[in-house]
């Protein structure tokens, strides 16, 4: 099913001018379900702050007091399209929750160009803080009963794909310098096809007309005020002068990549830099041959997609 294009007013200076945003990618939004017919996972929507909402996924329970790992997930879409409520992410989160046995919080952060970076980073950090605040007896956030009753705060994970993989890195770095509510620690981070780029090509990246690559242009479009431009550490964590990756605030990382994805060379370099940085955690790298960007989300029924989802589920459930 193809989503109709969505046109929104970005700036209204009537009667002089209106500036519109037309989003060309993304899938239709779908409602949550008390029980997904394929996986049995329950889902519901919640508001976290005036700027941030989320869809929660609860797998089938073996007993009513069962504690589960919790995954805070950040969707992809180049910081400017797609949604936690889209058809493809709803399908993927149902599968991931079912296979991993995790309570999933899929975050709906603000998108560019209406809300330029670092808005998505701020929203994503607020969402993680909201989740962790459930460990406290008293908080100014409204608590959710699924999280209160079933979250194991010794098994907190963050993850995302593409732009969401970039967000995951930045949130892990933030957690390395600022404590979360209740001093909750992030156990693991999942970076799938992370959106990293830079001014100097790495590996198989194009050596000519680097500035014309869509990743380069998109990065500057969604973060035009970034100090250092394309080599801002949030976009290029390998840039000269970027904070040491030894500061990552989690205990283990899995970097998932695909052979035919333009982000793979930089993803591999990122993983190697983490390993050599002095960071004390464990790094796992997965490169799936013959596949492209976000293939396991776009078509989760292929054998390679099923195997990758199974491996990710194992990373979370172990």
Helices and strands as residue ranges (DSSP letters): E 6-13, E 17-23, E 42-49, E 52-58, E 68-74, H 87-100, E 103-108, H 119-132, G 133-135, H 145-150, E 151-161, H 163-175, G 181-183, E 186-192, G 210-212, H 214-222, G 229-231, G 245-247, E 250-258, H 264-276, E 282-288, H 295-298, H 303-317
